[in-house]
Amino acid sequence: MLTLKTGIINKHVGNSIEQEGYEMRLIKERELEEVVALQGLVYSKLPNKQVLYIDSYDEMMTDMKLGAKIIGVFNQSQELIAYRYVGFPGYDNKNLGNDIKLPQKELNKVAHLETTVVHPDYRGNGLQSLTLQEMIPVIQELGYKHLLCTVSPQNYFSLLNIMKNGLKIKALKKKYASESGTDGLWRFILHRNLEPVSMLNPRELFKTAISDIEKQERLIREGFIGYWLFKESKELSYVRFEGV
Protein backbone atom coordinates (compact mmCIF):
# COMPACT_ATOMS: atom_id res chain seq x y z
CA MET A 1 0.00 0.00 0.00
CA LEU A 2 1.37 3.42 -0.96
CA THR A 3 2.22 5.52 2.10
CA LEU A 4 1.54 9.20 1.45
CA LYS A 5 2.91 10.62 4.68
CA THR A 6 4.25 9.56 8.09
CA GLY A 7 5.01 11.53 11.22
CA ILE A 8 4.33 12.09 14.91
CA ILE A 9 1.01 13.27 16.36
CA ASN A 10 -0.44 14.01 19.76
CA LYS A 11 -3.01 11.77 21.42
CA HIS A 12 -5.20 12.99 24.28
CA VAL A 13 -5.15 10.43 27.09
CA GLY A 14 -7.25 11.70 29.99
CA ASN A 15 -5.73 15.02 31.03
CA SER A 16 -2.36 14.30 29.45
CA ILE A 17 -0.98 14.18 25.91
CA GLU A 18 1.12 11.36 24.50
CA GLN A 19 3.00 11.30 21.20
CA GLU A 20 2.86 8.44 18.73
CA GLY A 21 3.60 7.73 15.10
CA TYR A 22 1.07 7.81 12.29
CA GLU A 23 0.81 6.71 8.67
CA MET A 24 -1.38 8.30 5.98
CA ARG A 25 -2.42 6.18 2.98
CA LEU A 26 -5.31 5.45 0.65
CA ILE A 27 -8.04 3.20 2.05
CA LYS A 28 -8.85 -0.11 0.37
CA GLU A 29 -12.44 -1.27 -0.17
CA ARG A 30 -11.97 -4.03 2.41
CA GLU A 31 -11.23 -1.34 5.05
CA LEU A 32 -14.47 0.57 4.47
CA GLU A 33 -16.13 -0.93 7.55
CA GLU A 34 -13.47 0.78 9.68
CA VAL A 35 -14.34 4.09 8.00
CA VAL A 36 -18.05 3.67 8.76
CA ALA A 37 -17.30 2.67 12.36
CA LEU A 38 -15.15 5.77 12.94
CA GLN A 39 -17.82 7.98 11.37
CA GLY A 40 -20.41 6.48 13.71
CA LEU A 41 -18.22 7.01 16.78
CA VAL A 42 -17.57 10.66 15.94
CA TYR A 43 -21.23 11.31 15.07
CA SER A 44 -22.42 9.79 18.35
CA LYS A 45 -20.30 12.29 20.31
CA LEU A 46 -21.37 15.40 18.40
CA PRO A 47 -23.49 17.78 20.51
CA ASN A 48 -24.97 19.20 17.28
CA LYS A 49 -25.73 16.42 14.82
CA GLN A 50 -26.55 18.89 12.01
CA VAL A 51 -22.87 19.64 11.36
CA LEU A 52 -22.15 16.18 9.91
CA TYR A 53 -23.99 14.44 7.09
CA ILE A 54 -23.71 10.67 7.53
CA ASP A 55 -22.54 8.61 4.54
CA SER A 56 -23.74 5.01 4.51
CA TYR A 57 -21.52 2.00 3.80
CA ASP A 58 -23.42 1.28 0.59
CA GLU A 59 -23.13 4.88 -0.65
CA MET A 60 -19.38 4.96 -0.06
CA MET A 61 -18.78 1.50 -1.53
CA THR A 62 -20.71 2.42 -4.68
CA ASP A 63 -18.73 5.64 -4.89
CA MET A 64 -15.40 3.83 -4.42
CA LYS A 65 -16.25 1.43 -7.25
CA LEU A 66 -16.82 4.52 -9.41
CA GLY A 67 -13.40 5.92 -8.48
CA ALA A 68 -13.85 7.74 -5.18
CA LYS A 69 -10.76 7.96 -2.96
CA ILE A 70 -10.45 7.89 0.82
CA ILE A 71 -7.25 8.89 2.60
CA GLY A 72 -6.94 7.20 5.97
CA VAL A 73 -4.73 8.16 8.91
CA PHE A 74 -3.61 5.20 11.05
CA ASN A 75 -1.92 5.31 14.44
CA GLN A 76 1.06 3.17 15.33
CA SER A 77 -1.30 0.32 16.26
CA GLN A 78 -2.76 0.53 12.72
CA GLU A 79 -6.11 1.78 14.01
CA LEU A 80 -7.96 4.24 11.77
CA ILE A 81 -8.04 7.62 13.54
CA ALA A 82 -9.06 9.97 10.71
CA TYR A 83 -10.09 9.96 7.07
CA ARG A 84 -10.92 12.25 4.16
CA TYR A 85 -13.39 11.04 1.54
CA VAL A 86 -13.32 12.49 -2.00
CA GLY A 87 -15.82 11.68 -4.76
CA PHE A 88 -16.04 12.51 -8.45
CA PRO A 89 -19.69 13.20 -9.36
CA GLY A 90 -19.27 13.64 -13.12
CA TYR A 91 -22.47 14.89 -14.73
CA ASP A 92 -24.69 13.63 -11.90
CA ASN A 93 -27.31 16.10 -10.65
CA LYS A 94 -25.63 16.12 -7.23
CA ASN A 95 -22.53 17.80 -8.70
CA LEU A 96 -21.98 20.95 -6.63
CA GLY A 97 -20.71 22.69 -9.75
CA ASN A 98 -24.39 23.13 -10.64
CA ASP A 99 -24.91 25.11 -7.42
CA ILE A 100 -22.20 27.63 -8.30
CA LYS A 101 -23.07 27.73 -12.03
CA LEU A 102 -19.90 26.13 -13.39
CA PRO A 103 -20.03 25.75 -17.19
CA GLN A 104 -21.39 22.36 -18.30
CA LYS A 105 -18.06 21.38 -19.85
CA GLU A 106 -16.33 21.84 -16.46
CA LEU A 107 -18.63 19.55 -14.46
CA ASN A 108 -16.67 16.43 -15.37
CA LYS A 109 -13.55 18.01 -13.82
CA VAL A 110 -15.13 18.42 -10.36
CA ALA A 111 -13.89 16.63 -7.24
CA HIS A 112 -16.15 16.67 -4.18
CA LEU A 113 -14.51 16.95 -0.78
CA GLU A 114 -16.98 14.78 1.07
CA THR A 115 -16.76 13.80 4.73
CA THR A 116 -13.69 14.41 6.87
CA VAL A 117 -13.68 12.73 10.28
CA VAL A 118 -11.12 12.83 13.11
CA HIS A 119 -11.22 10.66 16.24
CA PRO A 120 -11.78 12.89 19.34
CA ASP A 121 -8.52 11.66 20.93
CA TYR A 122 -6.51 13.01 17.99
CA ARG A 123 -8.05 16.44 17.45
CA GLY A 124 -5.74 19.44 17.38
CA ASN A 125 -3.19 17.85 15.03
CA GLY A 126 -4.42 19.63 11.90
CA LEU A 127 -5.43 16.34 10.28
CA GLN A 128 -8.21 17.98 8.25
CA SER A 129 -5.66 20.22 6.54
CA LEU A 130 -2.97 17.53 6.28
CA THR A 131 -5.29 15.06 4.55
CA LEU A 132 -6.47 17.75 2.12
CA GLN A 133 -2.90 18.76 1.28
CA GLU A 134 -2.00 15.13 0.55
CA MET A 135 -5.19 14.54 -1.44
CA ILE A 136 -4.78 17.51 -3.82
CA PRO A 137 -1.88 15.97 -5.83
CA VAL A 138 -3.88 12.72 -6.10
CA ILE A 139 -6.85 14.68 -7.47
CA GLN A 140 -4.68 16.59 -9.94
CA GLU A 141 -2.99 13.44 -11.22
CA LEU A 142 -6.45 12.07 -12.01
CA GLY A 143 -7.14 15.13 -14.19
CA TYR A 144 -9.60 17.02 -11.97
CA LYS A 145 -9.29 20.77 -11.43
CA HIS A 146 -12.26 21.96 -9.35
CA LEU A 147 -12.50 21.27 -5.61
CA LEU A 148 -15.98 21.71 -4.16
CA CYS A 149 -17.46 20.93 -0.77
CA THR A 150 -20.24 21.80 1.63
CA VAL A 151 -19.71 22.98 5.22
CA SER A 152 -22.31 23.73 7.86
CA PRO A 153 -22.41 27.38 9.04
CA GLN A 154 -22.40 25.85 12.53
CA ASN A 155 -19.14 23.97 11.94
CA TYR A 156 -16.63 26.75 12.58
CA PHE A 157 -13.49 24.60 12.75
CA SER A 158 -14.17 22.74 9.51
CA LEU A 159 -14.95 26.01 7.75
CA LEU A 160 -11.72 27.54 9.06
CA ASN A 161 -9.66 24.56 7.85
CA ILE A 162 -11.26 24.50 4.41
CA MET A 163 -10.88 28.23 3.82
CA LYS A 164 -7.24 28.17 5.02
CA ASN A 165 -6.64 25.76 2.13
CA GLY A 166 -7.86 28.18 -0.50
CA LEU A 167 -11.54 27.33 -0.92
CA LYS A 168 -13.97 30.26 -1.13
CA ILE A 169 -17.69 30.47 -0.40
CA LYS A 170 -19.61 30.65 -3.68
CA ALA A 171 -23.12 29.70 -2.51
CA LEU A 172 -25.24 29.20 0.62
CA LYS A 173 -28.14 26.78 0.26
CA LYS A 174 -30.17 24.11 1.99
CA LYS A 175 -28.89 20.66 1.03
CA TYR A 176 -29.62 17.01 1.87
CA ALA A 177 -33.41 17.28 1.92
CA SER A 178 -34.97 13.97 2.94
CA GLU A 179 -37.88 12.00 1.54
CA SER A 180 -39.62 12.35 4.92
CA GLY A 181 -40.27 16.00 4.16
CA THR A 182 -37.44 17.90 5.89
CA ASP A 183 -36.26 20.74 3.69
CA GLY A 184 -32.56 20.18 4.22
CA LEU A 185 -29.67 21.69 6.17
CA TRP A 186 -27.95 25.02 5.60
CA ARG A 187 -24.60 24.54 3.90
CA PHE A 188 -21.91 26.81 2.53
CA ILE A 189 -20.73 25.63 -0.89
CA LEU A 190 -17.02 26.31 -1.32
CA HIS A 191 -14.85 26.13 -4.43
CA ARG A 192 -11.18 26.22 -5.42
CA ASN A 193 -9.81 26.09 -8.95
CA LEU A 194 -6.60 24.02 -8.90
CA GLU A 195 -5.39 25.63 -12.12
CA PRO A 196 -3.77 29.10 -12.19
CA VAL A 197 -6.31 31.88 -12.67
CA SER A 198 -5.85 35.58 -13.33
CA MET A 199 -5.95 37.84 -10.28
CA LEU A 200 -8.94 40.13 -9.86
CA ASN A 201 -8.99 43.48 -8.08
CA PRO A 202 -11.32 43.70 -5.06
CA ARG A 203 -14.00 46.37 -5.38
CA GLU A 204 -16.11 46.04 -2.21
CA LEU A 205 -15.74 44.20 1.10
CA PHE A 206 -18.17 43.40 3.90
CA LYS A 207 -17.77 41.51 7.16
CA THR A 208 -20.57 39.45 8.65
CA ALA A 209 -21.15 36.92 11.41
CA ILE A 210 -21.19 33.29 10.26
CA SER A 211 -24.67 32.94 11.75
CA ASP A 212 -26.22 35.78 9.69
CA ILE A 213 -27.68 33.58 6.94
CA GLU A 214 -29.98 36.22 5.45
CA LYS A 215 -27.21 38.79 4.96
CA GLN A 216 -24.89 36.22 3.40
CA GLU A 217 -27.56 35.01 1.00
CA ARG A 218 -28.03 38.61 -0.15
CA LEU A 219 -24.30 39.25 -0.57
CA ILE A 220 -23.87 36.09 -2.65
CA ARG A 221 -26.82 37.04 -4.87
CA GLU A 222 -25.12 40.39 -5.45
CA GLY A 223 -21.92 38.71 -6.65
CA PHE A 224 -19.85 38.60 -3.45
CA ILE A 225 -17.57 35.67 -2.54
CA GLY A 226 -16.85 34.50 1.01
CA TYR A 227 -13.13 35.07 1.01
CA TRP A 228 -11.73 34.74 4.51
CA LEU A 229 -12.72 33.66 8.03
CA PHE A 230 -11.27 35.67 10.89
CA LYS A 231 -10.20 33.30 13.66
CA GLU A 232 -10.64 35.63 16.62
CA SER A 233 -13.92 37.37 15.77
CA LYS A 234 -15.38 34.40 13.84
CA GLU A 235 -16.52 36.82 11.14
CA LEU A 236 -16.49 36.15 7.41
CA SER A 237 -15.25 38.67 4.87
CA TYR A 238 -17.22 38.84 1.62
CA VAL A 239 -15.52 40.42 -1.39
CA ARG A 240 -16.86 41.58 -4.75
CA PHE A 241 -14.27 41.93 -7.48
CA GLU A 242 -14.05 44.35 -10.39
CA GLY A 243 -15.90 43.08 -13.43
CA VAL A 244 -18.22 40.88 -11.36
N, C-alpha and C positions, 0 to 999 in steps of 0.2 A: 504494500500500500504506500502511495506517495505521501511522504511527510512534507507539509507546507511550512511548518514553523515549530520550533521547540523553544522552551525557556523556563523561567521560574515564576510562579505566581503565589499570591497570598491566599491562605484558607482561614476562614473564621472558625475557631474552635472555642465555643463558649465565649469568654471575655478576652481570649488571647488570639494571636495570629501566628500561624505556622507557615513556613514556606515549603513548597514542593514543586517538582517538575511537571511540565505539561507537554503534550504533543497535539498539534493541529493537523487534521487530514480530512480528506473527503470520506463521507459516510457511504458504506455499501448497503444495498437493499436489505441484506440479512440483518443489518443493525438498526433497522427502522423502528423496531419495537422499543429499543432503548430511547430513541428520539421521542416517541409518543409518551413513554413513561416519564421522562424528564419534563416534558410539556405539562403533563397532568400534575406533577408535583408542584411545579412553579405556579400553575393556575390555582391550585387548591390553597395556596398561601397568599394570593393577591387579595388585599382588602377591597379593591375596586375591580370587579371582574370585567368591566367594560373596556379596560385598556388592552386586553389580549383576545384576539380572535383565535379560537381553537381549530386547528387543522386535524382532520381525522386520519387514521392510519391508511384507509382506502384512498382518500384524496391525495395524500403524499406519495403513496406507492404508484398510483396512476400517473402522477406528475413525474416521478423519477423515471418511469418507463418511457416517458415522452421527452426525457433529457434534463429534468430538474436536477440541481446539485445541492447537496447539504454538506457544509463544513462542520465537522465536529471537533470539540476540544476535549481531550481526555487527560485525566490526572495520572500520576505515576502508577496508580493501581489499575489503569486502563478503564476507569469508570467515566462515562460521558458526563461532563459538567457544564457544557454549553454547546449551542449549535446555531448556525445561520442557514436558513433555507431560501434558495433562489429558484424561481420558476421562469419559464419562457412561454408566455401566453400565445404568441403568434397572432393570428387574426381572430382569436376568440373574443366574444363580446366583453369578457371580463378584463381585457387588456386596459390598463390604466391610461395608456396613451390616448384612448378615446375621451377620457375625462379632462385631459389638458389640451385636447384638439391637435394632437400630433397629426401630420399628414399621413394618409393611408399607406403610402409606400414605406413609411418609417415604422409602422406597427410591428413588422416582423423582425425588427432590430431591438425590441424592448426586452429587458430583463426585469422581472419583479423581485424586489427584496421582500420576501415573505416574512415568516416569523423568525425572530431572534430570541433565544431563551438562555438565561444564565442561572445556574443553581444558586440559591441564596447564600450558601457558604463561600462562594467565589465571586461575589459582587465587589466592585471597586477595583478590579484589575483591568478595566477598559476592554473587556472581551468583545463587546458589541463593535467597537471601532476596529479592533485587531482582526476580527473575522471578516469585516467588510473590506479592509485593506488587502487581505489575502485573497478574497474572492474576486476583486476587480480584475486582476490579470487573467484569472480563469475565464471570466465573462468576456473579456476582450479577445482572448485567443479563440473563443467560439464564434466571434464575429458580431457580437452585440454591442450597441453603442449608447443605448438609453437606459439609465437606471431609474426605476420608479418604485415608490412604496407608499403605504398609508401608515399614518401614526395618529393615535388618539390625542386630541387636545389636552386630555387629562394625564398623558404619559410624558411628563416633562423630561425625564432623563433619556428616554429613547429619542425624543425630538432633538434634544441637545446633541446627542451622539451622531444622529443622522445629518444634521445641519453642519456640524463640525467637519463632516466628510464631503461637503460640497453640494449637497442636495438642497434645493430651494422649494418653497411652497408655491405651487401653481394652481391649486384648487382646494376647496373645503366643501365636502359633501357628506351626506349620509350614505353609508355603505353597509353591506351585509344584511340587507332586509331578509326576514325569514318568511317562510310560507305560512306561519301561524298568525301573521298580520302585523308584526312589529315593523316599524318603518326604517329600521337600521340604526347605525351608530355614527356619530360625528367623527370624521377622519380628515386630517390634512392629507393631501396628495402631493408628494414631493418628487422632484425630477432633477437628474444631472445628466448632461450630455458628456460622454466620455471622449468625444473628439474635440479638438481645439475649435473654439468659436470666437468670433470677433468681439472685442470689448465694447460695451455700450456705456454712454455717459448717463449717470443718474440725474433725473430731473426733479423728482419730488420724493420726500421720505416722511413716513409717519411711524410712530411707535404705538403699540397697543398691547393690552394684557392678553395672554394666551386664551383666557376664558371668554373674551368678548367676541363671541361667534358672529353676531350681527354686523359689527363693524368690519370684521375681517372678510365676511362675505361681500360686503359693499366694495371694499378696497380691491379685492380680486376681480370683481365685475368691471371695475374701472381701469383694469390693466396693471395693477400692482402685483409684485412678487414678494413673498415672505423670504427675506434675505438673510436675516441673522437673528439668533436668540441670545439675549443678554443674560448671562448666568446669574448675576446678583439680583437684578430686578425682576427676572423671569418675564421680560417684555420681548415682543417680537418687533423687528423693524421691517416695514413694508416699503419697497422702493418701486418707483415707476421710472422707466428709462426713456431717453429721448427717442422719438420715432415710434413709441408704443402707444 
